[in-house]
């Protein structure tokens, strides 16, 4: 993989992607890799451009039910031309002096320039999972707060590979989901729903999102998923980003190891990145489950070689959030002072 060869990449790079692009993790990973590990004389010749886009970047200002406004589509060709003119022709109109990170802040629907990614002023804030053992569906009592839990009961659900939790998406390989309303999915008892209190003011959440989850299962292998959402006052639950971990690969893709049924393990779930301004009265929500189909293949829960059999087993899942097992989602909160307005000029 080229991500292990950043020190050998001797070129300026502009990484372009979108918050709903199925490749967005690669763009941010490449920018961070080149600025931290690339050749010294090229670390400052990197750019990151992230828009409110799907995999078809810069194709429309509306994605699913969300309209990102008139600046959702830009003169991307003009921006790229300025970059190529500077590095290939020596015609620099100032683009190499601009801040290296240009990102679209969803919710506020504006472009901002930043000094780096993740944004240097970001405060990674732990939102801990809470319930009395009944966080199943949005009818349950799951909550999120910045205070760790006490002697709370764990949550339980059954994961049946023959009835997986669906991903809301068109039947195409080109785009795996957008800013869709997940309330229909959250009616299921095999989806745990944890919601924070509404914000008392506008709050910017922009950066990488991760879940630290303590869980056990009755199976030899299974999956755990996480999804972070922006819940509007009218109930609309806008998907921002999501991720998954396969238990046998909990220590890395090169270190497969089956698990012991009933034993509690910590799971680190990468939910990729987002950049959303939560308006006053809006709330952060986290979904925990064990499938997101068909975005990810279903874990058959048997522990057998993957893709070799059609056998399935229903797994009994337990999610812990007590003093000894403080499960949480790590939310990147950016101060109001971060970012400067960005504009696009045409060459």
SEGU-135228 format. One record per residue (C-alpha): residue in one letter; y, x, z. Coordinates in steps of 0.5 Angstrom, whole numbers, padded with zeros to 4 digits, always signed. Example, Ala and Ser with C-alpha at 12.3 -4.5 7.8 and 13.67 -1.06 7.14 Angstrom:
// residues 2
a-0009+0025+0016
s-0002+0027+0014
END
This chain:
// residues 347
x+0000+0000+0000
x+0007+0003-0002
x+0010+0001+0005
x+0006+0007+0008
x+0010+0011+0003
x+0017+0010+0004
x+0019+0017+0005
x+0017+0018-0002
x+0022+0013-0005
x+0027+0017-0008
x+0032+0011-0011
x+0037+0006-0009
x+0034-0001-0008
x+0037-0008-0008
x+0032-0013-0004
x+0033-0020-0006
x+0029-0026-0003
x+0030-0033+0000
x+0029-0036+0007
x+0024-0040+0004
x+0021-0035-0001
x+0013-0034+0000
x+0015-0026-0001
x+0021-0026+0004
x+0017-0022+0009
x+0016-0016+0004
x+0024-0016+0002
x+0026-0015+0010
x+0020-0010+0011
x+0022-0006+0005
x+0029-0006+0007
x+0028-0004+0014
x+0023+0001+0012
x+0027+0005+0007
x+0033+0005+0012
x+0029+0008+0017
x+0024+0012+0014
x+0026+0013+0007
x+0029+0020+0005
x+0035+0022+0009
x+0040+0022+0002
x+0037+0015+0000
x+0037+0011+0007
x+0045+0009+0006
x+0044+0007-0001
x+0040+0000+0000
x+0042-0007+0000
x+0039-0013+0002
x+0041-0020-0001
x+0037-0026+0002
x+0039-0033+0000
x+0037-0041+0001
x+0032-0040-0004
x+0025-0041-0005
x+0020-0036-0009
x+0024-0038-0016
x+0031-0035-0013
x+0038-0037-0014
x+0035-0043-0018
x+0038-0049-0015
x+0042-0050-0009
x+0038-0056-0006
x+0031-0055-0004
x+0027-0061-0002
x+0031-0066+0002
x+0036-0060+0004
x+0042-0059+0000
x+0045-0052+0001
x+0052-0053-0002
x+0056-0051-0008
x+0055-0043-0006
x+0047-0044-0006
x+0047-0041-0013
x+0051-0035-0014
x+0052-0031-0020
x+0046-0026-0018
x+0046-0023-0025
x+0053-0021-0024
x+0052-0018-0017
x+0046-0014-0020
x+0050-0012-0026
x+0055-0009-0021
x+0049-0005-0017
x+0046-0002-0023
x+0053+0000-0026
x+0054+0004-0020
x+0048+0007-0020
x+0046+0008-0027
x+0053+0009-0030
x+0057+0011-0025
x+0062+0005-0025
x+0063+0003-0018
x+0068-0002-0017
x+0066-0002-0009
x+0059-0005-0009
x+0057+0001-0005
x+0062+0001+0000
x+0060-0006+0002
x+0056-0008+0008
x+0049-0007+0006
x+0046-0014+0008
x+0049-0020+0005
x+0045-0026+0008
x+0046-0034+0007
x+0047-0037+0014
x+0043-0044+0013
x+0046-0050+0017
x+0053-0047+0016
x+0052-0046+0009
x+0056-0040+0008
x+0055-0032+0006
x+0056-0027+0011
x+0056-0019+0011
x+0052-0015+0016
x+0052-0008+0018
x+0044-0008+0018
x+0038-0012+0019
x+0036-0015+0024
x+0043-0016+0025
x+0045-0011+0031
x+0048-0016+0036
x+0042-0020+0036
x+0039-0022+0043
x+0032-0023+0042
x+0031-0029+0047
x+0024-0031+0050
x+0023-0039+0050
x+0017-0040+0054
x+0012-0046+0053
x+0012-0051+0058
x+0008-0058+0059
x+0003-0061+0064
x-0003-0060+0060
x-0001-0066+0055
x+0004-0063+0049
x-0001-0066+0044
x+0004-0069+0038
x+0011-0070+0039
x+0009-0076+0043
x+0007-0071+0049
x+0011-0067+0054
x+0011-0060+0051
x+0018-0057+0052
x+0021-0050+0051
x+0026-0046+0056
x+0029-0039+0057
x+0025-0040+0064
x+0018-0038+0065
x+0013-0043+0067
x+0009-0043+0074
x+0003-0046+0076
x+0002-0050+0069
x-0004-0054+0067
x-0006-0051+0060
x-0006-0055+0053
x-0012-0057+0050
x-0014-0059+0043
x-0020-0059+0038
x-0019-0056+0031
x-0024-0059+0026
x-0024-0054+0019
x-0026-0061+0016
x-0020-0064+0018
x-0014-0059+0018
x-0007-0059+0019
x-0004-0060+0013
x+0002-0056+0010
x+0007-0060+0006
x+0008-0057-0001
x+0007-0059-0008
x+0000-0058-0011
x+0003-0051-0014
x+0002-0044-0013
x+0009-0042-0014
x+0012-0045-0008
x+0009-0046-0001
x+0013-0051+0003
x+0021-0051+0004
x+0025-0054+0009
x+0021-0060+0010
x+0021-0066+0015
x+0015-0065+0019
x+0015-0071+0024
x+0009-0074+0020
x+0005-0068+0021
x+0007-0068+0029
x+0004-0074+0030
x-0003-0071+0030
x-0006-0069+0037
x-0009-0062+0034
x-0001-0060+0034
x+0002-0058+0040
x+0009-0059+0040
x+0014-0056+0045
x+0022-0058+0044
x+0028-0054+0048
x+0034-0058+0050
x+0039-0060+0045
x+0044-0054+0044
x+0051-0056+0048
x+0055-0052+0042
x+0053-0049+0035
x+0048-0043+0036
x+0046-0038+0030
x+0039-0036+0030
x+0038-0031+0025
x+0033-0025+0025
x+0025-0024+0026
x+0021-0030+0030
x+0015-0028+0033
x+0010-0032+0038
x+0006-0029+0044
x+0001-0034+0045
x-0005-0033+0051
x-0011-0037+0048
x-0018-0038+0049
x-0023-0042+0044
x-0030-0044+0044
x-0031-0041+0038
x-0033-0033+0036
x-0027-0033+0031
x-0022-0038+0030
x-0014-0038+0028
x-0008-0040+0031
x-0001-0042+0028
x+0006-0042+0030
x+0012-0046+0026
x+0019-0046+0029
x+0023-0052+0027
x+0031-0054+0027
x+0030-0062+0030
x+0036-0066+0028
x+0039-0071+0033
x+0036-0076+0028
x+0029-0073+0029
x+0029-0070+0023
x+0024-0064+0024
x+0026-0058+0019
x+0021-0053+0018
x+0024-0046+0018
x+0019-0041+0018
x+0011-0040+0020
x+0006-0036+0021
x-0002-0035+0023
x-0006-0030+0026
x-0014-0030+0025
x-0017-0028+0032
x-0022-0023+0029
x-0016-0019+0026
x-0012-0020+0032
x-0012-0012+0033
x-0010-0011+0026
x-0013-0012+0019
x-0017-0006+0019
x-0020-0007+0026
x-0024-0014+0025
x-0027-0016+0032
x-0030-0022+0034
x-0028-0026+0040
x-0032-0028+0047
x-0032-0036+0047
x-0028-0038+0053
x-0024-0031+0054
x-0017-0031+0054
x-0014-0027+0049
x-0006-0025+0048
x-0004-0027+0040
x+0002-0024+0037
x+0004-0029+0031
x+0009-0026+0026
x+0013-0032+0024
x+0017-0028+0019
x+0025-0029+0019
x+0030-0035+0018
x+0037-0035+0019
x+0040-0042+0021
x+0046-0045+0025
x+0043-0050+0030
x+0049-0055+0030
x+0051-0058+0037
x+0046-0063+0039
x+0040-0060+0035
x+0034-0057+0038
x+0029-0051+0037
x+0022-0054+0036
x+0015-0050+0036
x+0009-0052+0034
x+0002-0049+0036
x-0004-0051+0032
x-0010-0047+0028
x-0009-0049+0021
x-0004-0050+0016
x-0008-0052+0010
x-0008-0050+0004
x-0002-0045+0005
x-0008-0041+0009
x-0015-0042+0008
x-0019-0045+0014
x-0022-0041+0019
x-0029-0044+0019
x-0030-0042+0027
x-0037-0039+0026
x-0036-0032+0026
x-0040-0031+0020
x-0038-0027+0014
x-0031-0030+0011
x-0033-0033+0004
x-0040-0033+0005
x-0042-0039+0007
x-0040-0047+0008
x-0042-0048+0015
x-0037-0050+0020
x-0036-0051+0027
x-0031-0055+0031
x-0027-0051+0036
x-0024-0053+0043
x-0018-0049+0044
x-0014-0048+0050
x-0007-0045+0050
x-0004-0042+0057
x+0003-0042+0059
x+0003-0040+0067
x+0005-0034+0071
x-0001-0030+0069
x+0000-0032+0062
x+0007-0033+0060
x+0007-0036+0052
x+0013-0036+0049
x+0017-0036+0042
x+0022-0030+0041
x+0028-0033+0038
x+0034-0028+0035
x+0040-0031+0037
x+0046-0028+0034
x+0053-0028+0038
x+0059-0032+0034
x+0063-0026+0033
x+0057-0023+0028
x+0058-0023+0021
x+0064-0023+0016
x+0065-0028+0010
x+0062-0025+0004
x+0064-0027-0003
x+0061-0025-0010
x+0065-0022-0016
x+0063-0022-0023
x+0063-0015-0027
END
